[in-house]
Amino acid sequence: MASYLEIADDEKGHELDLFCVPRHYENDLEKVIIPHGLIMDRTERLARDIIRDMGGHHIVALCVLKGGYKFFADLLDYIKALNQNSDKSVPLTVDFIRVKSYCNDKSTDNVKVIGGDELSNLSGKNVLIVEDIVETGRTMQTLLSLLSECNPKMVKVVSLLVKRTPRSSGYRPDYIGFEVPDSFLVGYALDYNEYFRDLSHICILNDQAKEKYKV
């Protein structure tokens, strides 16, 4: 079972004024729940674990857009550093796919996969899917089902966050950064209707902001 850092349901978090938060978001957030520095430290360890397990093979890193782009970039930077500073290195190439399953703050059963036509190029490859957050798990199960039709050699999934929720299908990624409460989280490229991607820390969105940015 994947190891992870657990953020408890009763985690008090951190006051916003202790961190650099864009002024245009100051009234939209309850608290900082995972500071940027902690995200980076955990990402560095995930990179080491991935290289340990997959380092004998060429890896195709598949970024799940849009929310996964920041985690993807930082994770690959750490993998690149390991490649440059160890006796063993692994060839690494990248690809991108977009998956959409949210309407406002709700994860829906209607999963849209954009870019799936190019997945045929992953046949026989060792694939690392990089995701920002797993909530119900249905989005990732849909993507894995689609990917299996392309006959990759190996598929591993790393998700920065996994949410504790009664709506979960029971799916768990191979690598997990943090297990988090069933709150709506934004920041570090996690969005609410495209807002908050420009926030460095992971924060809890307040109810007023859900109405303010609702589509």
N, C-alpha and C positions, 0 to 999 in steps of 0.2 A: 504493500500500500504506500502511496506517495506521502512523503513527509511534508509538513506545511507549518506556517506560523498562524496560530489561531487568534483572531480578534473576537473577544467574547461579546455576547449579546448585551452585557451591561458595561461594556467598555465606555469610559467617560470621554475618551478622545482628548483633544487639545483645543484651547481657545484660539479663535482665528487671529487675534491680535498678537499672538506669539510667532506668527509666520508672515511671509510675504504673500499676500493674497491680492489679486487684482481688485481695485476699488469698485469696479462695476459689478463684482460678485459678492461684496461684503454682506449685503442684506439677504442673500439667497441661500446661505449655507448655515447649517447648524453648528458644525465643528469639523476640525481636521481629524480624520480617523487613522490615516496612514501617511506620515510625512514622507516627502520625496526622498530624503536620505535613506530611510528604512526600505523603501521600494528598491533603490539602487543596490543596497547591500544584499537584499534577498535575491535580486535578479542575478547578481554576480555568482551567488552560490548555485542557482539553477543552471547557469551556463556551465559551471564545473561538473554538475551532476549529468547534464546532457552529454557533454564530451566524454565523460567516463563511460556512459552506456552506449553511445552511438558513434564514438570517435574512430572506430575501425572502418568506417564507410563514408563515402561521399554523401553529404546531407543536402536535401532540398528543403529549405526553410520556407514554409507557406504561411504568409501573413494574412490573417482574417481582418479585413478592413471594415469600418474605418477605425473602430475603437482600439484595435490591436497595434496600430502603427508605432506608437511611442514605445511600448513594451518591446515590440519587435526590434526596433532600431537599437535600443539600449542592450537587449539580450545579445544581438549579433555583434555589438561592439565588444562585449565581454568575451564572446566566443572567439572573435578575431584576436583579442589580446592573448588568450590562451594559445591560439595557433602560433602567435609570434614569439612566445616566451616559453615554449616547452619543446622537448625533443621530438614529440609526435605532433602532427597537425593533420587536419581533415579538410578536404575540399568542401566549400560551402557555396551553394547557389541559392537564389531567392525567386519566389513567385508570389502572386497576390490573388486573393479572392475576396469578394464582398458578400457578406451574409447579413440579412436584415430580418429581425423577428420582433422588433419593438414598435408599439404605437403609444406615444407619450411615455408613461412610466410603467407600462404593462408589457411583459413578455407574452407573445401570442403563439398559437400553434401554427400560424401561417408563416413558414420559413421560406424566404426568398434567397436563392443562391445566384449571384451574378459572377460570371467568369468561369462557369463550370466546363465550358467547351474546351478550355485549355488544359483541363486536368488530365486529359489523355496522354499528355507529355510526361506524366509522372509514373508511367508503367515501368516496373522493374526498379524503381528508385526507392531510396530510404527517405521518408518524408517526416519532417517535424512541423506539425501544425501549431502556430503561435496565436493564441486567443487572449483577449483582455479579461473576460469574465464568463464563467459557466453558471447559469442560474438553474433552469429546469433541466438542462442537458439535452433537450430535444434538438436544438439548433446544431449542436456538435454531432449528435447521432445521425441527423440528416446528412451532414457534410461527410461523415465517415462512411455512410452507406453509399453516397455518390462516389466517393474516392475509391471504395473497394471494387467498383465496376471497372476501374482503370488498372487494377492488378499491380499496385505498388509492392515493392519487396518488403518494406517495413513502414509502419505508421506509428508515430508517437505524438502525443498532444501535451503541450505545456500551456497552462492558463495562469495568468497573474493572480486572478481571484476565483474562488468558488463560493457561491452563496449558500448559506444554510436556509433552506426553505421547504415547507411542506409540499410545494409544487414540484420538487425535484423528481426526476425519473429514476434516480439512483446512479446515473452515470458519473464517473470520476475520471479526470484526466490522469495521465502518467506522471506529470510534474505539476505541482501546485505551489504558488507563491504564498498566498494567504487564504484562509477560510474566514469569511466575513458574515456579519449579521444580515438579516433579511430587510435591509434598508436600501433606498435608492442612492447609489453612489455615483459621484461625478469627479472629474479631474484626471490628470495624467492620461488624457485622450479619451476617457469615458465621458459620454455626452448625455445631455437631455435635449432632444430635438436639435442637435448640432451645437448647442451651447456648452461651455465649460471644458472643451477640449484644451483650451489655453490655460488651464489651471494646473500647477505643478504637483500639488498634493492631492490625495484622494480624500474627498469630503462627503458628508451626508447632506443631501439636498433638503431644504425645508419645504413645507407645504405651500407657502406663499409663492415660492419660485416655480413650483409645479404648475400653478395657475398662470403665473406671469408669462411663462415660456410655452404654454400649451398650444398645440396646433389644432 
